[in-house]
Amino acid sequence: MRLLRAEQIVKIYGDKRGVGATTALNGVSLTITKGEFVAIMGPSGSGKTTLLNLLSGIDKPTSGFVALSGVEISRMTGDELALFRRKQLGFVFQDFNLLDSLTVKENIIVPMVLEGKSSSEMDNKVDELLHLFGISHIANKYPYEISGGQQQRVAVSRALVNEPAMIFADEPTGNLDSTSSETIMESFEKIVSTYETTILVVTHDVFAASYCQKVVFIKDGNIHSTLAKKGDRKEFLHQIMDNLAVLGGKSHDF
Protein backbone atom coordinates (compact mmCIF):
# COMPACT_ATOMS: atom_id res chain seq x y z
CA MET A 1 0.00 0.00 0.00
CA ARG A 2 1.38 3.40 -0.97
CA LEU A 3 1.86 5.50 2.17
CA LEU A 4 3.78 8.55 0.97
CA ARG A 5 3.83 10.22 -2.42
CA ALA A 6 5.81 13.27 -3.45
CA GLU A 7 5.20 14.64 -6.92
CA GLN A 8 7.54 17.06 -8.68
CA ILE A 9 8.46 18.92 -5.50
CA VAL A 10 10.61 22.00 -5.89
CA LYS A 11 12.13 24.01 -3.05
CA ILE A 12 13.64 27.42 -3.70
CA TYR A 13 15.12 29.48 -0.88
CA GLY A 14 15.09 33.25 -1.20
CA ASP A 15 13.15 35.25 -3.78
CA LYS A 16 12.53 32.69 -6.54
CA ARG A 17 12.74 35.50 -9.11
CA GLY A 18 15.80 37.08 -7.53
CA VAL A 19 19.51 36.73 -8.23
CA GLY A 20 20.18 35.23 -4.78
CA ALA A 21 17.64 32.41 -5.09
CA THR A 22 18.88 28.89 -4.35
CA THR A 23 17.15 25.80 -5.70
CA ALA A 24 17.56 23.05 -3.09
CA LEU A 25 15.25 20.54 -4.79
CA ASN A 26 14.35 20.55 -8.45
CA GLY A 27 11.34 18.40 -9.32
CA VAL A 28 11.74 15.38 -7.02
CA SER A 29 9.14 12.60 -7.21
CA LEU A 30 9.16 9.73 -4.72
CA THR A 31 6.83 6.97 -3.54
CA ILE A 32 7.19 4.98 -0.31
CA THR A 33 4.98 2.03 0.58
CA LYS A 34 3.74 0.97 4.03
CA GLY A 35 6.34 -0.93 6.02
CA GLU A 36 9.31 0.16 3.91
CA PHE A 37 12.65 1.02 5.51
CA VAL A 38 14.29 3.61 3.25
CA ALA A 39 17.52 5.62 3.40
CA ILE A 40 18.29 8.85 1.59
CA MET A 41 21.97 9.45 0.84
CA GLY A 42 23.99 12.03 -1.06
CA PRO A 43 26.87 14.50 -0.75
CA SER A 44 26.64 17.48 1.60
CA GLY A 45 24.38 20.14 0.08
CA SER A 46 22.60 17.65 -2.17
CA GLY A 47 19.17 18.34 -0.65
CA LYS A 48 18.75 15.35 1.68
CA THR A 49 17.58 17.21 4.78
CA THR A 50 15.46 19.60 2.70
CA LEU A 51 13.71 16.55 1.22
CA LEU A 52 13.09 15.07 4.66
CA ASN A 53 11.69 18.39 5.91
CA LEU A 54 9.27 18.61 2.98
CA LEU A 55 8.16 14.97 3.19
CA SER A 56 7.50 15.29 6.94
CA GLY A 57 5.68 18.64 6.75
CA ILE A 58 8.37 20.56 8.67
CA ASP A 59 8.65 22.78 5.59
CA LYS A 60 6.48 23.42 2.53
CA PRO A 61 7.54 22.98 -1.11
CA THR A 62 7.71 25.95 -3.47
CA SER A 63 5.76 23.83 -5.95
CA GLY A 64 4.60 20.23 -6.28
CA PHE A 65 2.83 18.32 -3.51
CA VAL A 66 3.38 15.78 -0.73
CA ALA A 67 0.63 13.34 0.30
CA LEU A 68 0.88 11.06 3.33
CA SER A 69 -1.77 8.47 4.21
CA GLY A 70 -3.85 9.93 1.41
CA VAL A 71 -3.75 13.45 2.86
CA GLU A 72 -2.00 16.26 0.99
CA ILE A 73 0.05 17.67 3.84
CA SER A 74 1.69 20.34 1.67
CA ARG A 75 -1.65 22.21 1.60
CA MET A 76 -2.41 22.02 5.32
CA THR A 77 -2.50 25.05 7.60
CA GLY A 78 0.01 25.29 10.44
CA ASP A 79 -2.43 24.05 13.08
CA GLU A 80 -3.71 21.20 10.90
CA LEU A 81 -0.17 20.13 10.17
CA ALA A 82 0.92 20.25 13.81
CA LEU A 83 -1.98 17.97 14.79
CA PHE A 84 -1.33 15.63 11.86
CA ARG A 85 2.37 15.30 12.69
CA ARG A 86 1.61 14.63 16.35
CA LYS A 87 -0.83 11.83 15.51
CA GLN A 88 0.71 10.30 12.38
CA LEU A 89 4.47 10.93 12.47
CA GLY A 90 7.45 10.21 14.70
CA PHE A 91 10.81 12.00 14.59
CA VAL A 92 14.33 10.94 15.60
CA PHE A 93 17.20 13.43 15.43
CA GLN A 94 20.97 13.30 15.75
CA ASP A 95 20.96 15.22 19.04
CA PHE A 96 18.35 13.03 20.80
CA ASN A 97 16.32 16.08 22.01
CA LEU A 98 15.45 14.51 25.36
CA LEU A 99 14.36 16.60 28.36
CA ASP A 100 16.98 16.41 31.11
CA SER A 101 14.42 17.20 33.79
CA LEU A 102 12.42 14.06 32.97
CA THR A 103 13.30 10.41 33.49
CA VAL A 104 13.64 7.98 30.59
CA LYS A 105 10.09 6.72 31.13
CA GLU A 106 8.70 10.26 31.40
CA ASN A 107 10.48 11.32 28.21
CA ILE A 108 8.89 8.44 26.30
CA ILE A 109 5.43 9.22 27.71
CA VAL A 110 5.39 12.91 26.68
CA PRO A 111 3.66 12.39 23.26
CA MET A 112 0.96 10.25 24.91
CA VAL A 113 0.32 12.95 27.53
CA LEU A 114 -0.20 15.47 24.72
CA GLU A 115 -2.75 13.09 23.19
CA GLY A 116 -4.61 12.70 26.50
CA LYS A 117 -4.08 8.95 26.78
CA SER A 118 -5.08 7.15 29.99
CA SER A 119 -2.51 6.29 32.65
CA SER A 120 -2.95 2.55 32.14
CA GLU A 121 -2.55 2.89 28.37
CA MET A 122 0.60 4.98 28.83
CA ASP A 123 2.12 2.54 31.34
CA ASN A 124 1.41 -0.50 29.17
CA LYS A 125 2.81 1.06 25.99
CA VAL A 126 5.94 2.44 27.63
CA ASP A 127 6.67 -0.87 29.36
CA GLU A 128 6.29 -2.61 25.99
CA LEU A 129 8.80 -0.29 24.33
CA LEU A 130 11.26 -0.35 27.24
CA HIS A 131 11.30 -4.14 26.94
CA LEU A 132 11.49 -4.14 23.12
CA PHE A 133 14.59 -1.93 23.10
CA GLY A 134 16.25 -3.43 26.17
CA ILE A 135 16.16 -0.29 28.31
CA SER A 136 13.79 -1.32 31.12
CA HIS A 137 16.68 -1.17 33.62
CA ILE A 138 17.20 2.57 33.00
CA ALA A 139 13.50 3.59 33.07
CA ASN A 140 13.95 5.81 36.13
CA LYS A 141 17.29 7.34 35.18
CA TYR A 142 17.73 10.80 33.66
CA PRO A 143 19.22 11.41 30.18
CA TYR A 144 22.49 12.78 31.61
CA GLU A 145 22.95 9.50 33.52
CA ILE A 146 22.89 7.20 30.47
CA SER A 147 25.01 6.67 27.34
CA GLY A 148 24.42 8.24 23.92
CA GLY A 149 23.27 4.92 22.49
CA GLN A 150 20.76 4.51 25.33
CA GLN A 151 19.55 8.08 24.85
CA GLN A 152 18.90 7.41 21.18
CA ARG A 153 16.94 4.25 22.01
CA VAL A 154 14.83 6.39 24.33
CA ALA A 155 14.33 8.88 21.49
CA VAL A 156 13.29 6.05 19.15
CA SER A 157 10.84 4.77 21.77
CA ARG A 158 9.36 8.25 22.13
CA ALA A 159 8.94 8.53 18.35
CA LEU A 160 7.09 5.21 18.30
CA VAL A 161 4.92 5.56 21.40
CA ASN A 162 1.84 6.98 19.62
CA GLU A 163 2.08 4.28 16.92
CA PRO A 164 2.75 6.66 14.02
CA ALA A 165 2.26 5.68 10.40
CA MET A 166 5.80 6.82 9.63
CA ILE A 167 9.05 7.71 11.40
CA PHE A 168 11.51 10.24 9.99
CA ALA A 169 15.11 10.03 11.22
CA ASP A 170 17.72 12.69 10.42
CA GLU A 171 21.29 11.35 10.90
CA PRO A 172 20.17 9.15 13.85
CA THR A 173 23.64 7.58 14.24
CA GLY A 174 25.59 10.82 13.72
CA ASN A 175 26.61 11.16 17.39
CA LEU A 176 27.10 7.47 18.12
CA ASP A 177 29.99 5.01 18.07
CA SER A 178 29.81 1.95 15.81
CA THR A 179 28.37 -0.36 18.47
CA SER A 180 25.61 2.08 19.41
CA SER A 181 24.91 2.77 15.72
CA GLU A 182 24.40 -0.94 15.13
CA THR A 183 22.00 -1.10 18.09
CA ILE A 184 19.92 1.81 16.77
CA MET A 185 19.66 0.40 13.26
CA GLU A 186 18.69 -2.98 14.70
CA SER A 187 16.04 -1.12 16.72
CA PHE A 188 14.64 0.34 13.51
CA GLU A 189 14.57 -3.15 12.00
CA LYS A 190 12.56 -4.32 15.02
CA ILE A 191 10.08 -1.48 14.51
CA VAL A 192 9.53 -2.38 10.87
CA SER A 193 9.13 -6.11 11.56
CA THR A 194 7.05 -5.76 14.75
CA TYR A 195 4.76 -2.85 13.92
CA GLU A 196 5.08 -2.50 10.10
CA THR A 197 5.92 1.15 10.70
CA THR A 198 7.44 2.92 7.70
CA ILE A 199 10.86 4.51 8.35
CA LEU A 200 12.75 7.08 6.30
CA VAL A 201 16.36 7.75 7.33
CA VAL A 202 18.63 10.53 6.05
CA THR A 203 22.21 9.46 6.62
CA HIS A 204 25.85 9.87 5.58
CA ASP A 205 26.60 6.53 7.23
CA VAL A 206 27.06 3.67 4.74
CA PHE A 207 26.93 1.14 7.58
CA ALA A 208 23.58 2.51 8.79
CA ALA A 209 22.13 2.63 5.26
CA SER A 210 22.97 -1.06 4.75
CA TYR A 211 20.26 -1.96 7.29
CA CYS A 212 17.59 -0.40 5.07
CA GLN A 213 15.58 -2.12 2.37
CA LYS A 214 16.16 0.60 -0.20
CA VAL A 215 18.51 3.55 -0.66
CA VAL A 216 17.59 6.67 -2.63
CA PHE A 217 20.64 8.62 -3.81
CA ILE A 218 20.22 12.36 -4.29
CA LYS A 219 22.58 14.82 -5.96
CA ASP A 220 22.21 18.52 -6.79
CA GLY A 221 18.55 18.55 -5.78
CA ASN A 222 17.52 15.59 -7.94
CA ILE A 223 17.16 11.86 -7.41
CA HIS A 224 20.21 10.32 -9.03
CA SER A 225 19.42 6.62 -8.56
CA THR A 226 17.69 4.06 -6.32
CA LEU A 227 19.11 0.80 -4.99
CA ALA A 228 17.00 -2.03 -3.53
CA LYS A 229 18.46 -4.67 -1.22
CA LYS A 230 18.58 -8.10 -2.86
CA GLY A 231 21.36 -9.99 -1.10
CA ASP A 232 22.56 -9.92 2.51
CA ARG A 233 23.54 -6.77 4.37
CA LYS A 234 27.26 -7.11 3.67
CA GLU A 235 26.62 -7.41 -0.05
CA PHE A 236 24.21 -4.45 0.09
CA LEU A 237 26.82 -2.33 1.88
CA HIS A 238 29.28 -2.89 -0.97
CA GLN A 239 26.59 -2.04 -3.53
CA ILE A 240 25.86 1.21 -1.68
CA MET A 241 29.56 2.11 -1.68
CA ASP A 242 29.78 1.42 -5.43
CA ASN A 243 26.78 3.71 -6.05
CA LEU A 244 28.29 6.46 -3.90
CA ALA A 245 31.52 6.23 -5.89
CA VAL A 246 29.53 6.85 -9.07
CA LEU A 247 27.60 9.64 -7.35
CA GLY A 248 30.78 11.52 -6.45
CA GLY A 249 31.25 13.86 -3.51
CA LYS A 250 34.13 14.20 -1.09
CA SER A 251 35.23 11.32 1.09
CA HIS A 252 34.15 13.04 4.33
CA ASP A 253 30.59 13.30 2.97
CA PHE A 254 30.03 9.60 3.71
SVG drawing of the C-alpha trace seen along z (x, -y; Angstrom):
<svg xmlns="http://www.w3.org/2000/svg" viewBox="-8 -40 46 52">
<polyline fill="none" stroke="black" stroke-width="0.4" points="0.0,0.0 1.4,-3.4 1.9,-5.5 3.8,-8.5 3.8,-10.2 5.8,-13.3 5.2,-14.6 7.5,-17.1 8.5,-18.9 10.6,-22.0 12.1,-24.0 13.6,-27.4 15.1,-29.5 15.1,-33.3 13.2,-35.2 12.5,-32.7 12.7,-35.5 15.8,-37.1 19.5,-36.7 20.2,-35.2 17.6,-32.4 18.9,-28.9 17.2,-25.8 17.6,-23.1 15.3,-20.5 14.3,-20.5 11.3,-18.4 11.7,-15.4 9.1,-12.6 9.2,-9.7 6.8,-7.0 7.2,-5.0 5.0,-2.0 3.7,-1.0 6.3,0.9 9.3,-0.2 12.6,-1.0 14.3,-3.6 17.5,-5.6 18.3,-8.9 22.0,-9.4 24.0,-12.0 26.9,-14.5 26.6,-17.5 24.4,-20.1 22.6,-17.6 19.2,-18.3 18.7,-15.3 17.6,-17.2 15.5,-19.6 13.7,-16.6 13.1,-15.1 11.7,-18.4 9.3,-18.6 8.2,-15.0 7.5,-15.3 5.7,-18.6 8.4,-20.6 8.7,-22.8 6.5,-23.4 7.5,-23.0 7.7,-26.0 5.8,-23.8 4.6,-20.2 2.8,-18.3 3.4,-15.8 0.6,-13.3 0.9,-11.1 -1.8,-8.5 -3.9,-9.9 -3.8,-13.5 -2.0,-16.3 0.0,-17.7 1.7,-20.3 -1.6,-22.2 -2.4,-22.0 -2.5,-25.1 0.0,-25.3 -2.4,-24.1 -3.7,-21.2 -0.2,-20.1 0.9,-20.2 -2.0,-18.0 -1.3,-15.6 2.4,-15.3 1.6,-14.6 -0.8,-11.8 0.7,-10.3 4.5,-10.9 7.5,-10.2 10.8,-12.0 14.3,-10.9 17.2,-13.4 21.0,-13.3 21.0,-15.2 18.3,-13.0 16.3,-16.1 15.5,-14.5 14.4,-16.6 17.0,-16.4 14.4,-17.2 12.4,-14.1 13.3,-10.4 13.6,-8.0 10.1,-6.7 8.7,-10.3 10.5,-11.3 8.9,-8.4 5.4,-9.2 5.4,-12.9 3.7,-12.4 1.0,-10.2 0.3,-13.0 -0.2,-15.5 -2.8,-13.1 -4.6,-12.7 -4.1,-8.9 -5.1,-7.2 -2.5,-6.3 -3.0,-2.6 -2.5,-2.9 0.6,-5.0 2.1,-2.5 1.4,0.5 2.8,-1.1 5.9,-2.4 6.7,0.9 6.3,2.6 8.8,0.3 11.3,0.4 11.3,4.1 11.5,4.1 14.6,1.9 16.2,3.4 16.2,0.3 13.8,1.3 16.7,1.2 17.2,-2.6 13.5,-3.6 13.9,-5.8 17.3,-7.3 17.7,-10.8 19.2,-11.4 22.5,-12.8 22.9,-9.5 22.9,-7.2 25.0,-6.7 24.4,-8.2 23.3,-4.9 20.8,-4.5 19.6,-8.1 18.9,-7.4 16.9,-4.2 14.8,-6.4 14.3,-8.9 13.3,-6.1 10.8,-4.8 9.4,-8.3 8.9,-8.5 7.1,-5.2 4.9,-5.6 1.8,-7.0 2.1,-4.3 2.7,-6.7 2.3,-5.7 5.8,-6.8 9.0,-7.7 11.5,-10.2 15.1,-10.0 17.7,-12.7 21.3,-11.3 20.2,-9.1 23.6,-7.6 25.6,-10.8 26.6,-11.2 27.1,-7.5 30.0,-5.0 29.8,-2.0 28.4,0.4 25.6,-2.1 24.9,-2.8 24.4,0.9 22.0,1.1 19.9,-1.8 19.7,-0.4 18.7,3.0 16.0,1.1 14.6,-0.3 14.6,3.1 12.6,4.3 10.1,1.5 9.5,2.4 9.1,6.1 7.1,5.8 4.8,2.8 5.1,2.5 5.9,-1.2 7.4,-2.9 10.9,-4.5 12.8,-7.1 16.4,-7.8 18.6,-10.5 22.2,-9.5 25.9,-9.9 26.6,-6.5 27.1,-3.7 26.9,-1.1 23.6,-2.5 22.1,-2.6 23.0,1.1 20.3,2.0 17.6,0.4 15.6,2.1 16.2,-0.6 18.5,-3.6 17.6,-6.7 20.6,-8.6 20.2,-12.4 22.6,-14.8 22.2,-18.5 18.5,-18.5 17.5,-15.6 17.2,-11.9 20.2,-10.3 19.4,-6.6 17.7,-4.1 19.1,-0.8 17.0,2.0 18.5,4.7 18.6,8.1 21.4,10.0 22.6,9.9 23.5,6.8 27.3,7.1 26.6,7.4 24.2,4.4 26.8,2.3 29.3,2.9 26.6,2.0 25.9,-1.2 29.6,-2.1 29.8,-1.4 26.8,-3.7 28.3,-6.5 31.5,-6.2 29.5,-6.9 27.6,-9.6 30.8,-11.5 31.3,-13.9 34.1,-14.2 35.2,-11.3 34.1,-13.0 30.6,-13.3 30.0,-9.6"/>
</svg>
